[in-house]
Amino acid sequence: MTAVVSVSPTQPPTEILARTRKLVEPMLREAIAALPDPLRRMAGYHFGWWDVRGNPAPGESGKMLRPALTVSACLACGGVPEDAVPAAVAVELIHNFTLIHDDVMDGDTLRHARPTVWTIWGIPDAVLLGDALHAVAAELLVRAMPHGVGAQALQRLESAVIELCRGQHEDCHGQSGSGATIADCERMEMGKTGALMGCACALGALAAGAAPATVAALDRCGRELGLAFQFTDDLIGIWGDPLVSGKPTSDLARRKRSMPVVAALCSQTAQAAELARIYGGRDPMSPTDIARAAELIEEAGGRNWTQRQADRHIQAALCELPDARTAADLIALACLVTHRNR
Amino acid sequence: MTAVVSVSPTQPPTEILARTRKLVEPMLREAIAALPDPLRRMAGYHFGWWDVRGNPAPGESGKMLRPALTVSACLACGGVPEDAVPAAVAVELIHNFTLIHDDVMDGDTLRHARPTVWTIWGIPDAVLLGDALHAVAAELLVRAMPHGVGAQALQRLESAVIELCRGQHEDCHGQSGSGATIADCERMEMGKTGALMGCACALGALAAGAAPATVAALDRCGRELGLAFQFTDDLIGIWGDPLVSGKPTSDLARRKRSMPVVAALCSQTAQAAELARIYGGRDPMSPTDIARAAELIEEAGGRNWTQRQADRHIQAALCELPDARTAADLIALACLVTHRNR
């Protein structure tokens, strides 16, 4: 399909996310409950269900976007939501395993405005918790996928994990390098975000019993959405309101080479040269530096270009959908991906 | 079976290990070769195949004990060695993923007399490499296990990973605690070593198409061997020759609460009290302290007791074997487990 599909959600994406949480959370909680302590307790804290001591303390938790993609992809392929639950839970577990490990690697101390696992229990326990969630995800997927597609689903999930590892490696090392191109940046973001979103959609299709070509199309759809999501994240990381986004530090303060920055640096403009000088410095960025860098990126066209690319990837994602009627939820989520402030 | 089986190997265990390496290494190398760089290069270095730059540099690598258990368990259940290869490779990958993460957590700088992965590539890349090897193991097992038992095998493998995480957590935290009992120590060592050796044997049985009761018996057999292996490791960690064992630092220098130490501390002797004082100190252990601690552990009976327990677990392992004739290799490996110096 090559037609440009217009984005017109039939119901608010927040409702789809809320519905997904209701559908998916019982199996997620059950999987966590089966872990030995203290892994169980640390996991419940990380998911925002409990406080540090394991007492119920409903806090803010993840958006459940990836499980919603899995359930919506299953619907888009003619399946029933219930069949998508094990895959949705497995994808959410993998996402959180990588978040917990990423927080260790990046030294991030806050997530959803709460101290990260490693800051409370230490690096060894955070590494172990990530490892255990990875194990739970794999076990659950193979055991509970319907239609005998557990093995196929696992192969997709573990391939996504390997891509995630590659992307995170490039992200860790690209932060200090100066010669990153737009293609490098896109490749990194495909690994960090695209691979698992592609997998989330492909597993939804598998859960619906879809044919291989449809599963592959949904994988491509999820990858395009993943890139659009990541580009939007990059915009929020520079121009978002920290109070709304939950990101306390501007990406610029950390000299992160996200897509708007790389696009600006590659623009061969006078602004690119000045931005390169600011990014090349070694002193901590002052608020004036940060404001100036944001201005330069915008003047060099990095902001507009990234926004246009995000829209382009959304269009590419929608072109992969098998049937616009059953794909209403997936279209609504696509709309959410680029129209959000957190 | 309750009869005491005598240990009389028909061929040297070193030959079994060499034969296993020849059988298993091609698939292991193939699995690693499929990783994206630099994960591939880091893995080849860790396995002792390549130097830091990726040039062939045959160094010392692991013993291949766990893959040998898998292949021998398959033989013991009437299977052919080739059927056990995917499971043997998966178990070896999981073992190495946990070693790489453990080295990060424990801050260990040497393994097989070579710098550990994290000391060369940094903690983030070492965490990512472990994560990727975990993914490769799961994918390979589900794809390549014969007789349609991939899902069952994966469930056993991931349960073992969760037990490993629990055991490693207890090991990290037990190092500083003072009230550890023999039961605590055995539970920790079952998690750290018994679970994966049990899994290695159970997967060999599954690869042979064994009945559930036999698979369960082989799991128990491997767990008993694992405890015997770990107890022997604990003895080597105190009384072994560092030049032979490849362990540069005595476990006593790190105030490790391994089984001989815990057994001595629990002995209610005068030696236990003196040992507790030495272990309770905060200054680095002097060579005199280390020598005195080893003496006290021996006088309190900790060395003899641990050796007797290792022998007892070997006997318990052998009692689980289905058929002494097909189990010759497994019996030979059991002999190796307690009669070794590295």
Interface residues (C-beta under 8 A of the other chain):
Chain A: L35 P36 P38 L39 F97 T98 H101 V104 M105 I123 P124 D125 V127 L128 L129 G130 D131 A132 H134 A135 V136 A138 E139 V142 R143 G150 A151 L154 Q155 E158 S159 V161 I162 E163 C165 R166 Q168 H169 C172
Chain B: L35 P36 P38 L39 F97 T98 H101 V104 M105 I123 P124 D125 V127 L128 L129 G130 D131 A132 H134 A135 V136 A138 E139 V142 R143 G150 A151 L154 Q155 E158 S159 V161 I162 E163 C165 R166 Q168 H169 C172
